[in-house]
Amino acid sequence: MAQVQAGAVDLGNSDLFAQEKDGIKAEKLVDHRIAVVGITPLINKSAGVNKLSKQQLIQIFTKKVTNWNQVGGKNLKIVLVNRVTGSGTRATFEKWGLDGHSAADAQEQDSSGTARSIVATTPGAISYAAFSYVDSTVVAPMIDGVAPTEKNVETGQWPIWSYEHIYTLGKPKAAVQGFLNYLQSKKIQTTVVPKLGYISIQNMKIERTVDGKITNVK
């Protein structure tokens, strides 16, 4: 976004709103939403937990709860695995999964695949990643009775998600707008976007502002 703002590049990708980035004059940028990414906690199978409340999730990541038996699981120490500071995935998880709380200090990984691998092989571990990283080696728990599914993101029931934005400096040039139209076309939205593990912007039944206000898509 800084490069877009400076006029150095035509397009800038971000999984955060411009208003969330320090030093960015959001009013100068135009937001083009291309897709949505759902994010879920990932738990090691040995923990014996497949559902949590939002409050329990917050307590785990702030180290108020340190053993899985405190939330209905096995007598096993909880091992936190964070994404690196500055990661869009971490920012989204802390904002919408932890209600704005910062995750406690713990090991940090800059790759979702590595985070999942560590969770899968470390007894008691918990982390978070995009839906596309969920597989049979880990548990993606229900939160407050809601499963982490694309349908639940689309309808607004699952809160931990973010837009995939492309920003331009003001109204884009014709060639740039043509490319944006291509990315937002039905062909790309129904084939490439889901193939890459994202949710089509065209499937969203709701919209969410940077401050969390939700409205239905007309």
Order of alpha helices (4+ residues) and beta strands (2+ residues): alpha-beta-beta-beta-alpha-beta-alpha-beta-alpha-beta-beta-alpha-beta-alpha-alpha-alpha-beta-beta-beta
